[in-house]
């Protein structure tokens, strides 16, 4: 009988999962958060520090 490699494959996949989570956070969520922050910063008047009116 041959031994199944499925447990070894699953163990490697599960141990790789946290790295993928951080990669998704860094590549997707972080740029979106920076874009939102930049959009908010553009609306602030640099002289007074208050939000500009439309």
Buried (B, 14 or more C-beta within 10 A) or exposed (E): EEEEEEEEEEEEEEEEEEEEEEEEEEEEEEEEEEEEEEEEEEEEEEEEEEEEEE
